[in-house]
Amino acid sequence: MRAVFLDRDGTIIEDMVYLSDPERLRFLKGAVEGLKRLYSAGYELFVVTNQSGLKRGFLSLERLLVIHRKLDLLLRREGIIVKKFAFCPHHPNERCRCRKPETFMVKRILKEYPDIDLEESYTVGDKYTDVLLGQKVGTKTILIGDRDAGKARPDYIARDLLQASEIILKKG
């Protein structure tokens, strides 16, 4: 099974610092079309997101789940199924195993979906931590936007999720 592990904020939706109101959820340009192309081509989609706003008190777990349900509903209306939304609630200063670039979220997904072929899969996100996560688990990586990836060297750079989908579909 081929999969795409996707960051949420700044990749699929607008990065609003600590989004806590589901009504403010906005797709980034090209995101829905890119996801639609990937899903139609047979890629399984997984969202893996750091959400330290939980630990910082900017939103509750219930509120985060409402946001993810709304995002899921909006994508389903477009014919796109996200298999799982995984998140890390911890503060960046905590030493947890799940905050990207740590691999716990992906490893948990792999336990549930053991047929995922990591060598044929991608990790896509707008931060160096997304690139490092993909490298640690053995996927190809795409950095969205023109942020400095630091020491992480993505396999590809795309301006948005639509262009990332074009790269994935071309390269396989």
C-alpha positions in Angstrom: 0.0 0.0 0.0 1.3 3.4 -1.0 0.7 6.2 1.5 1.2 9.9 1.9 1.8 11.2 5.4 0.7 14.9 5.5 1.2 17.7 7.8 -2.0 19.7 8.5 -1.2 23.4 9.2 0.6 25.1 6.4 0.2 22.1 4.1 -3.5 21.3 3.8 -5.0 24.2 5.7 -3.9 27.7 6.5 -1.5 27.9 9.4 -3.4 29.9 12.0 -1.4 29.8 15.1 -3.2 27.4 17.4 -6.4 27.0 15.4 -9.2 26.5 17.9 -12.3 27.6 16.0 -13.5 25.1 13.3 -15.2 28.0 11.5 -11.8 29.5 10.7 -10.6 26.4 9.0 -9.5 27.3 5.4 -7.9 25.1 2.8 -4.7 26.3 1.2 -4.8 26.9 -2.6 -4.4 23.7 -4.4 -4.7 21.5 -1.4 -8.1 19.9 -2.2 -7.2 19.3 -5.8 -3.8 17.8 -4.8 -5.4 15.5 -2.3 -8.1 14.5 -4.8 -5.4 13.5 -7.3 -3.5 11.5 -4.8 -6.5 9.7 -3.5 -7.8 8.9 -7.0 -4.4 7.5 -7.9 -4.7 5.0 -5.0 -2.5 6.6 -2.3 -3.8 6.2 1.3 -3.8 9.5 3.1 -2.8 10.1 6.7 -2.5 13.4 8.6 0.3 13.6 11.2 0.3 16.9 13.1 2.0 18.5 16.1 -0.7 20.3 18.2 1.1 21.8 21.2 -1.8 24.2 21.5 -3.4 21.4 23.6 -0.7 21.4 26.2 -0.4 25.2 26.1 -4.1 25.5 26.8 -5.2 27.2 23.6 -7.6 24.5 22.7 -9.1 21.4 24.3 -8.9 17.8 23.0 -12.7 18.0 22.3 -12.1 21.2 20.2 -9.3 19.6 18.3 -11.4 16.5 17.5 -14.2 18.8 16.3 -11.7 20.5 14.0 -10.5 17.2 12.6 -14.1 16.0 12.1 -14.9 19.1 10.2 -11.8 18.7 8.1 -12.6 15.1 7.5 -16.2 16.0 6.5 -15.1 18.7 4.1 -12.7 16.4 2.4 -15.2 13.5 2.2 -17.6 15.9 0.4 -14.8 16.3 -2.2 -14.5 12.5 -2.4 -11.3 12.3 -0.4 -10.9 9.9 2.5 -8.2 10.4 5.1 -7.5 7.1 6.8 -6.4 8.6 10.1 -5.7 11.9 11.8 -2.8 11.5 14.2 -1.6 14.3 16.5 1.0 15.0 19.2 -0.4 17.2 22.0 2.9 17.9 23.7 4.9 21.1 24.2 8.1 21.3 22.1 10.2 21.3 25.3 8.7 17.9 26.5 10.7 14.9 25.6 8.0 12.8 24.0 8.2 10.1 21.3 5.4 11.5 19.2 6.2 15.1 18.3 7.6 15.4 14.8 10.3 14.7 13.8 9.9 11.7 16.2 8.3 8.7 14.6 5.7 7.4 17.1 2.7 8.8 15.2 3.8 7.0 12.0 4.8 3.8 13.9 1.3 3.7 15.4 -0.2 4.1 12.0 2.0 1.3 10.7 0.7 -1.0 13.4 -2.9 -0.4 12.2 -1.9 -0.5 8.5 1.0 -2.9 8.3 0.7 -3.2 4.5 2.1 0.4 4.0 5.2 0.3 1.8 7.3 3.1 3.2 9.7 3.0 0.3 6.8 3.8 -2.1 5.3 6.4 0.3 5.8 10.1 0.9 5.9 12.5 3.8 4.7 16.0 2.8 4.9 19.2 5.0 6.0 22.8 5.3 8.6 22.4 8.0 12.0 20.7 8.4 10.4 18.5 11.1 8.2 17.0 8.4 11.2 16.3 6.2 13.1 14.7 9.1 10.2 12.5 10.0 10.0 11.2 6.5 13.7 10.5 6.5 13.5 8.7 9.8 10.7 6.4 8.7 12.1 5.8 5.2 9.7 7.7 2.9 10.4 10.1 0.2 10.0 13.7 1.3 8.5 16.9 -0.1 8.9 20.3 1.5 6.0 22.7 0.8 6.9 26.3 0.3 10.3 28.0 0.4 11.1 27.7 4.1 14.7 26.7 4.9 14.8 23.0 5.7 17.9 23.5 7.8 20.0 20.4 7.8 17.2 18.3 6.4 17.4 17.9 2.7 14.0 17.0 1.2 13.8 14.9 -1.9 11.6 17.5 -3.6 10.4 21.0 -2.9 6.9 22.1 -4.1 5.1 25.4 -3.9 1.9 23.8 -2.6 0.1 20.5 -2.2 -1.1 20.5 -5.8 2.5 20.7 -7.1 3.5 18.0 -4.6 0.8 15.7 -5.9 2.1 16.3 -9.4 5.6 15.3 -8.3 4.3 12.2 -6.5 2.2 11.1 -9.5 5.1 11.6 -11.9 7.8 10.0 -9.8 5.6 7.3 -8.3 
